[in-house]
Amino acid sequence: MNLYATVISGLEDIAEDEIARIVPEAAIVRRQRGRLYLDGGADLSRMLGLRSTMNIYAHVAERDHIPTDADGLDYIERWFAEIDLDEAIELHRAAHGWSGRDAPTFRVTAERFGRHAYQSPQIAAAAGAGIIDRYGWKASMKQYDVDVQVQVRDEHAEVSVRLSPESMGRRGRVAHGPASLNATIGYAMCIMAQPQAGEVFVDPMCGAGTVLLERAAFDTPAALVGGDRHAPALEWARANFTAAEIDAGLVHWDAARLPLGDATVDKLVCNMPWGRRIGSHRVNTALYRRFMDEVARVLKPSGRAVLLTLERRLMAGIVARHTELYIARTRAVAVGGLEPAIHIVRVRAR
C-alpha cells in the first residue's frame, strides 16, 4: 500500500533528504505542497520515526468528478460504502493494536477546498455513514482507534488513514508553553544549522526546550545551553529534558544581555517572539535590535544563527543595517495559516 507524509510547507526538501537517509527503499512518486507520496516499499516503523514529517498516512483511494452540488453528499456516502479499508486497517493494527478488539472505533475528518454546496462536517458525516454501512464500525469523535481522512478539492477527493498515533509536531514533550514550537520545525532548524560534533549550541529563547530536544536527537553530540527570561518556561524545559533524559544547561537570562563570552557560540538557534501570543511589534522592534547585537557578539566567526520569526521585514531591516551580520538564506514556511520565515544569519568576514 502506498503511503504519504504530510510536511510543513516550505520544508519538503528537508523531509525528502531524511526519508532518503532513514527509509532509502521508499521512492517518492509524487510531490505536492505539504505532501510527499511514497510507493509501497516504505518500512512503516522507520517512517513513524521520522523527525521532519507531521503525519504518516496510508493512501487508500481517490476519485474525480465528485459532484459539487447537493448531490455530492449522497455520492460520497455511496462511494465510502464501496471503499476497501482493510489493508490500511491491518497496517494500523500492526503498528498500534486495539486492546484486543476485532473491530475498531473510528472517526472521519474532512477538508474541503473550492466551491461546494456542502461543508466539511457534512462530508465527514456522509463518509462516516458509508463506512458504517460497509463495516458496521462504531463512530466516535474522541475515543477512536482509527482516523479516516477525506480531502475534497473541487471535484477531486482523496481518502487516507492516519497511521501515526498523533501529530509528530508535538513529540518529545510532556510540558508545553502557549507558543511552543512545532517539533518538525525545530528539527529543520537544527538541520539548517549544520550540526557538528562538539559544538556549543545555544537557544537563547528556549521556551519549553523544543529546539534543544531536537538537537539532542542527532548523533553528533554537542554542548547544549538554553535560556529564557520567563521562569515558567525554564520549568517546562526542565520537565521535558528530564523526561527525555537529555543533558542541557538551563539559565534564567535576558536574551538581549546574554551572559556568554565573545565569540564562544558555534550555533545559535531559536524561535523568536512573533508579536502575537508573546510580545508586540513595538516590543519586538527594540528587542530584535538588542538581540542581534548579542548574536554578533557571541557567535564565532564560523558560526551561524538560525532564527524563526513572523517579523520578516523587521528582521531583514535590522540585519541589513548591521555592520557585522548578514542573512545568508531565508526560507518561508507555513504554520497555522501564517507565513513566518527561517533566517540563516552569519558573521561578516573581518
MARKOL-661324 format. One line per field, with one value per residue (C-alpha): residue in three letters; x, y, z. Coordinates in steps of 0.25 Angstrom, whole numbers, plus 5000, padded with zeros to 4 digits. Layout:
resn: [ala  ...] $
east: [X  ...] $
north: [Y  ...] $
up: [Z  ...] $
This chain:
resn: [met  asn  leu  tyr  ala  thr  val  ile  ser  gly  leu  glu  asp  ile  ala  glu  asp  glu  ile  ala  arg  ile  val  pro  glu  ala  ala  ile  val  arg  arg  gln  arg  gly  arg  leu  tyr  leu  asp  gly  gly  ala  asp  leu  ser  arg  met  leu  gly  leu  arg  ser  thr  met  asn  ile  tyr  ala  his  val  ala  glu  arg  asp  his  ile  pro  thr  asp  ala  asp  gly  leu  asp  tyr  ile  glu  arg  trp  phe  ala  glu  ile  asp  leu  asp  glu  ala  ile  glu  leu  his  arg  ala  ala  his  gly  trp  ser  gly  arg  asp  ala  pro  thr  phe  arg  val  thr  ala  glu  arg  phe  gly  arg  his  ala  tyr  gln  ser  pro  gln  ile  ala  ala  ala  ala  gly  ala  gly  ile  ile  asp  arg  tyr  gly  trp  lys  ala  ser  met  lys  gln  tyr  asp  val  asp  val  gln  val  gln  val  arg  asp  glu  his  ala  glu  val  ser  val  arg  leu  ser  pro  glu  ser  met  gly  arg  arg  gly  arg  val  ala  his  gly  pro  ala  ser  leu  asn  ala  thr  ile  gly  tyr  ala  met  cys  ile  met  ala  gln  pro  gln  ala  gly  glu  val  phe  val  asp  pro  met  cys  gly  ala  gly  thr  val  leu  leu  glu  arg  ala  ala  phe  asp  thr  pro  ala  ala  leu  val  gly  gly  asp  arg  his  ala  pro  ala  leu  glu  trp  ala  arg  ala  asn  phe  thr  ala  ala  glu  ile  asp  ala  gly  leu  val  his  trp  asp  ala  ala  arg  leu  pro  leu  gly  asp  ala  thr  val  asp  lys  leu  val  cys  asn  met  pro  trp  gly  arg  arg  ile  gly  ser  his  arg  val  asn  thr  ala  leu  tyr  arg  arg  phe  met  asp  glu  val  ala  arg  val  leu  lys  pro  ser  gly  arg  ala  val  leu  leu  thr  leu  glu  arg  arg  leu  met  ala  gly  ile  val  ala  arg  his  thr  glu  leu  tyr  ile  ala  arg  thr  arg  ala  val  ala  val  gly  gly  leu  glu  pro  ala  ile  his  ile  val  arg  val  arg  ala  arg] $
east: [5000  5005  5008  5009  5015  5010  5021  5021  5020  5034  5041  5038  5053  5058  5047  5052  5066  5062  5054  5065  5074  5065  5056  5064  5055  5044  5043  5036  5026  5018  5020  5011  5011  5012  5011  5021  5015  5023  5022  5018  5033  5034  5036  5025  5033  5044  5034  5028  5041  5044  5046  5043  5029  5016  5008  5008  4996  4992  4987  4974  4966  4964  4953  4950  4936  4931  4918  4919  4905  4896  4896  4911  4908  4900  4910  4921  4913  4911  4926  4930  4921  4930  4944  4952  4960  4964  4979  4981  4974  4983  4995  4989  4986  5000  5006  4997  4988  4974  4973  4969  4956  4953  4946  4952  4945  4947  4945  4945  4951  4949  4956  4949  4955  4947  4932  4922  4908  4913  4923  4934  4926  4915  4926  4931  4917  4914  4927  4925  4911  4917  4927  4917  4908  4920  4927  4917  4928  4925  4928  4934  4940  4948  4951  4954  4965  4965  4965  4960  4963  4956  4960  4951  4958  4948  4943  4954  4954  4965  4963  4974  4976  4985  4996  5004  4998  4998  5004  5019  5020  5017  5026  5036  5029  5022  5021  5016  5016  5006  5015  5023  5030  5025  5036  5037  5041  5051  5057  5058  5065  5075  5078  5079  5089  5098  5101  5115  5120  5126  5119  5114  5099  5090  5075  5075  5059  5057  5043  5039  5052  5047  5060  5069  5061  5062  5077  5080  5074  5085  5097  5107  5107  5108  5109  5094  5090  5077  5072  5059  5055  5042  5044  5032  5038  5050  5042  5035  5048  5054  5042  5044  5059  5057  5046  5055  5068  5076  5087  5085  5089  5077  5079  5070  5074  5071  5074  5077  5088  5094  5104  5113  5127  5130  5131  5128  5116  5116  5101  5090  5076  5063  5048  5048  5035  5025  5018  5005  5003  5016  5021  5016  5023  5027  5033  5040  5046  5054  5057  5061  5072  5078  5077  5084  5095  5097  5097  5108  5116  5115  5115  5129  5133  5130  5117  5103  5089  5076  5065  5050  5041  5028  5034  5041  5042  5047  5058  5062  5063  5071  5081  5083  5087  5096  5111  5115  5104  5097  5085  5091  5078  5063  5053  5038  5029  5014  5010  4995  4991  5003  5016  5028  5042  5054  5067  5081  5090  5105  5116  5123  5137  5146] $
north: [5000  5014  5024  5039  5048  5062  5072  5087  5095  5100  5089  5078  5077  5074  5063  5057  5057  5050  5040  5036  5034  5027  5019  5018  5008  5017  5024  5038  5036  5049  5063  5074  5085  5080  5065  5054  5042  5029  5015  5003  4999  5008  5002  5007  5006  5015  5024  5027  5030  5042  5055  5064  5060  5063  5051  5038  5033  5020  5026  5018  5023  5036  5039  5050  5056  5058  5066  5080  5082  5076  5062  5061  5057  5045  5042  5042  5033  5022  5023  5021  5009  5003  5007  4995  5000  4986  4987  5001  4996  4984  4993  5002  4990  4984  4997  5001  4989  4992  4986  4972  4977  4971  4984  4998  5010  5021  5036  5043  5057  5065  5076  5084  5093  5100  5104  5093  5093  5086  5088  5079  5074  5069  5062  5055  5051  5045  5038  5032  5027  5020  5013  5009  5003  4995  4991  4993  5000  5010  5024  5033  5047  5046  5031  5025  5015  5020  5034  5033  5046  5051  5063  5069  5079  5084  5071  5062  5054  5047  5037  5032  5026  5033  5023  5032  5032  5047  5059  5057  5072  5070  5059  5058  5068  5066  5081  5091  5107  5116  5117  5104  5102  5090  5080  5077  5092  5090  5078  5086  5098  5089  5083  5097  5100  5088  5081  5077  5068  5076  5089  5099  5100  5111  5114  5128  5128  5113  5113  5098  5094  5088  5092  5087  5074  5072  5075  5065  5054  5056  5046  5058  5061  5076  5085  5089  5102  5108  5121  5129  5141  5135  5125  5116  5114  5108  5099  5094  5091  5085  5075  5072  5070  5061  5052  5051  5048  5059  5067  5082  5094  5104  5118  5129  5141  5153  5149  5164  5163  5149  5145  5138  5141  5148  5138  5126  5120  5111  5111  5119  5114  5120  5123  5138  5145  5147  5159  5151  5142  5147  5162  5172  5179  5191  5182  5173  5185  5189  5174  5170  5181  5178  5163  5164  5171  5160  5150  5157  5158  5143  5136  5130  5135  5122  5121  5122  5127  5120  5129  5127  5139  5145  5159  5156  5171  5175  5164  5167  5182  5181  5171  5179  5191  5183  5184  5170  5161  5157  5148  5136  5130  5132  5120  5123  5113  5111  5110  5111  5120  5129  5130  5132  5131  5124  5132  5127  5139  5139  5147  5156  5153  5162] $
up: [5000  4997  5008  5009  5019  5022  5023  5028  5015  5011  5018  5007  5003  5017  5018  5005  5010  5023  5016  5006  5018  5028  5019  5006  5000  5000  4986  4985  4974  4975  4982  4985  4994  5009  5004  4999  4993  4994  4988  4995  4999  5011  5025  5034  5047  5041  5035  5048  5054  5044  5050  5038  5036  5042  5040  5032  5024  5017  5003  5001  4989  4981  4971  4961  4957  4971  4970  4975  4977  4988  4981  4985  4999  4995  4985  4995  5005  4994  4990  5004  5005  4994  4999  5004  5016  5020  5016  5023  5035  5036  5035  5046  5055  5053  5057  5069  5073  5078  5092  5087  5080  5066  5061  5062  5066  5056  5053  5039  5038  5025  5018  5006  4996  4986  4983  4988  4993  5006  5017  5023  5034  5025  5016  5029  5033  5019  5019  5033  5029  5017  5026  5036  5024  5019  5032  5044  5052  5063  5061  5072  5070  5083  5087  5074  5069  5054  5048  5033  5025  5013  5005  4995  4985  4975  4968  4973  4986  4993  5005  5015  5028  5038  5043  5052  5066  5068  5061  5061  5063  5078  5080  5092  5101  5114  5116  5107  5107  5100  5088  5088  5075  5065  5067  5052  5050  5061  5054  5041  5048  5054  5040  5035  5046  5040  5053  5056  5068  5080  5076  5086  5082  5089  5089  5096  5096  5098  5104  5106  5100  5087  5079  5089  5089  5074  5074  5085  5076  5066  5066  5067  5082  5086  5098  5099  5106  5107  5114  5115  5123  5127  5139  5136  5122  5129  5137  5125  5118  5130  5131  5116  5118  5130  5122  5110  5119  5112  5118  5115  5123  5126  5130  5134  5126  5117  5102  5100  5110  5109  5120  5109  5105  5092  5080  5089  5081  5069  5067  5072  5068  5073  5071  5073  5078  5067  5073  5075  5086  5092  5091  5081  5069  5077  5088  5077  5070  5082  5086  5072  5071  5084  5082  5068  5075  5084  5073  5066  5079  5084  5070  5066  5052  5046  5054  5049  5055  5051  5054  5052  5053  5047  5047  5034  5030  5043  5043  5029  5032  5045  5039  5026  5035  5044  5041  5046  5041  5028  5024  5017  5014  5017  5016  5017  5024  5026  5041  5045  5034  5036  5028  5037  5031  5036  5034  5034  5039  5038  5043  5032  5029  5037] $
